[in-house]
Amino acid sequence: MKIFFFGYTSFIGTDVLSRMGSFKDIELFSRKKNNRLNSQRYNLNSPKSFDYLKKKISQKDYIFFFSSYVPQKERIASWESVKKPNIYGLINLLSSIDKKLFKKIIFSSSCSVYGYNKRKVNERSFLKPESNYGISKIVQENLIRIFCNSKNRKYFSLRLGYVFGKRMKNFRIIKKIFFDKQSNRNTIKLYNKKKNLNLIHVSDVSKVILKNFRKLDGLYNLTSEHEVSIQDFYNLVNDRELFLKKKKNYFSTKKLFTRINIKLMSLKDSIKNF
């Protein structure tokens, strides 16, 4: 078994790779060649970049695809900014393995496909994305699903909530709240304070993927069990928590957690380890 890993330098990919010590045969792909890690250079928009993959992949191998472009401001990102890297790039990869045997594709999608709402949703719910990024993730999901089904191959896709952890980008609201706490400024302005963050810690994402990518097939939501608002998170970070109501998250993870037995990190522990 060999793993072909695209997007290992991404926030999620970096954490997954750091926990793959027991997997000996991993081929890394990045936009810039890394001699230290012996990675292969690729360009999602160049079909020739996948020649190496085409030559090496076999029927027992897995493809990890975490190479999607995530815009800084998802709700206002243009269609052009996400179309080329997220859709055409994936089409180029799938085209390169059109006639090749492989075991499974592991893909990180997003709960942004559901849009911004407060109705209970699961993997069978009607999708209503409110951003071009969300639309691009729906297209990616369907490209992988249709391709794998037509080739009698397997896929394991996770619709992730708001993934957070130490190495997340500095412009994210979670990181700003921590910076504000560390600097003792107390100057951060919070907007949409009641908005559900739909959190999931990056270590939990990695744990679920690495323990289950070989045995699980299909599409699953992966988020926290309970709803946590921006204000709730701010209060917890600043030791202002008096009473945090444990309201069920309206993004359902029932399908996933009826198939696996993994305890997610508590919110308090994830904050302590940030």
N, C-alpha and C positions, 0 to 999 in steps of 0.2 A: 504493500500500500504506500502510495506517495501522495503528498498534499501539494497542490499548486496554489500559492497564496498571493492573491492580488489585493493591494490596499493594506499591506502590513504596516505602513507608516501612518495610517489614519489613527484617530483616537481609539476606536474600538480595536482595530487591527493590531496596534502596538501592545495592548493589554492581552489580547488573545495569544499573540506570538510569545509574550514573556512567560506564558503558562504552558507552553508546548514542549517542555523539556523531555517528556517521554516519547515524543514523536521524532524519530530519527531522520526520516527522509522527507524533507520539506524544500520545495523550490520557491524562492521568493521573487516577486516581480514588483518593480517600482519604476516611477517615471525617471528617476536618476539612478544610475548604477552605483551600488554600494559594495565596494571591494571587500570591506570588512565582513559583511554578511554574505558575500558572493551572490548578490541578487542579479536578476536579469532585467535589463532595461526594456521598457515597453511604452508605447504611446497608444492609448485607447482609440485614437482617431486614425491609426495607421494599421490596416489589416496585416501588413508584413511583420508587425511587431509580435504577432502570435505564431510565427513560424516555429519558434522553439517549442512552444506548447504543443503544437500540432505533431511535432516529431516525437516528443517524449511521453505524452499521455497514453495511458492504457486502461483496460477495463476495470482495474481494481483501484483506480485513483480518484481523488476528490479535488474539487475546485472550490476554494474559498474566495468569494467575490465581495470585497468591502471597499471598492474603488469609487463609489459615487461621490459626486460633488454636492456638498451641503452649503448653501449660501448663508452668509452672515445674517441676513434679514430675509427669512424664508417667505414671509407674506408678500413682500414687494419684489422679489427676484424675478427677472424677466424670463420668458420662455426660452429665449436664445441662450441664456447663460446656463440653463440646466439641460437643454435638449442634446447638445453635442456630446458632453462628457457622459451623461447618464443613460441616454438612449442609443445614440449611434455607437458609442463606445462598447456598450454591451452587445449590440448587434454584431459588431466586428469580432468580438470574442466568440460568440456563439457560432458565427459563420465559420470560424477557423476550426471548430471541432464538430462541424456538421456531420462528417462521415467517420468520426472517431468514437471508439468505445471509451466510456468512463463510468464511474460508480455513481457520483452524486455531485450536485452544486449546492453549496451552502451560501446563503445570501442574507444580507442585513437590509431589511426594509424599514418602514417607519409608520407610526400611528398617525402621521400627518395625512395619510390616505383617507381617514375618516372625516377630516375637517374639524373645525372648532365648534363643538357642541357639547351638550350635557345629557344626551340620551345614552342609554346603555347600548354598547356596541360589542359585537363579537366578530369572528372571522367570516361569518355569513351575512353580516349587515351590509346594507346598501352604502356604497362609498360616495362621499361628497367632499372631495378635497377643495380647500379654499386658497390654495397656492399652486404656482407652477411647479414648485419642488414636489408637492404632494402628488400632482398629476404624473410627474416623471417617475415617481416610485411605483404608481399603479402600472404604468407601462412596463417598467422593469419586471415587476412581479409576473405580469401576464406573458412577457417574452420568455421568461424562464419556465413558467408553468407549461405553456404551449409547446415550447421546444422540447422539454424533457418528456412530456407525454407523447409527443409525436415520435420520439426516438426510443421510447420505452426505457427512459432513464429516470433517476430519482432526483428530488430536490428537497431542501430543508430551508424554509424561509421564515425569518422572525420579524414581525412588525414591532419595532422597539419604541418604547416611550422616550422621555427626555433622559438621555444617557449622561450621567455626570460622574466626576472623579477628579483626582488631582491634576491630571494632564489635559483637562478640557481647555478649550480656547478662552483667553482672558476676557473676551467681549461678552461671554455668556452671563446671564443674570446671576446664576448660581455662584460663579467665580467672583463677580463683583461684590456680592454680599459677603463672601469670605474676606476679600481684600479690605472692605470697609470695616469689618470686625478687627482684622489684624492691625490696621492703621489707627484704630480708635477714633476715626473721624466722625462716624455716625452722620454722614452727609448724603448717603445714597437715597435716591428718590425711587420709590416703588410705584409702578403703574399696574393696573389690572390686578390688584392685590388678591382678589378672590379667585383668580384663574388657577385651575388645576394644573400643576406642573407635570403630572403623569410621570413621575420619576422612576428610574431604574439605575442602579449603580453599575458601573462598567465591569466590576469584578463579578457581579451576578450574571451579566451577559456572557462573559467569558466562560464562567462555570457551566452555564446551561448549554452553551455551544459545544464545549469540549467533552462533556459527559454524555451528550446525546446526538451528536451529528451523524454517528454511524447507524443508530437504531431508529431515529425519528424521521418521518417523511411528511411533506406537506407544509402548510402555512399555519403559524401560531402567533398570537399576541404575547409580548413579554413586557410587563410593566409592574409597578408596585401594586400590592393588594389594596391599599387605601389611598384615598385622595389627599393630596397635600397642596395647599395653595401657596402662592408666593409669600404671603404674609405669615403663614404657618412656618415656612422654611426660615424666613428671616428671624422669627421669634425663637426658633430652636437654636439657630447659630449664635444668637445673642443672649442665650440663657434667659429668655423672657417667657418660656413656656410655662403656662399655668395649667392649662387643660387643652389637650389636642384631641378633638373629636375624631374618632376613627370611622370615617365615612367610607363606605365601599367605593373603590374606583369604578367609574362607569366604563372603563376599558376592560372588558372581561378577559381573564387569563385561565378560565376554567378548562378549556380544551387542552392547554399545555400541562397544567398541574394535575389533571386526572391521569396523565401518562407518565409523569416523572415525579420523583420524590426528592426535591431539593429545597432547602430552607434558604430564603433570601436574607441578605444582610438587613438588619433593622435600620431605620432612618437615623436613630441616635448613634449607632455604631458607625454608619457611613460618614456621618458628620465628624465624629471623633477621629476617623482615619483619613480625613481629607487632607 
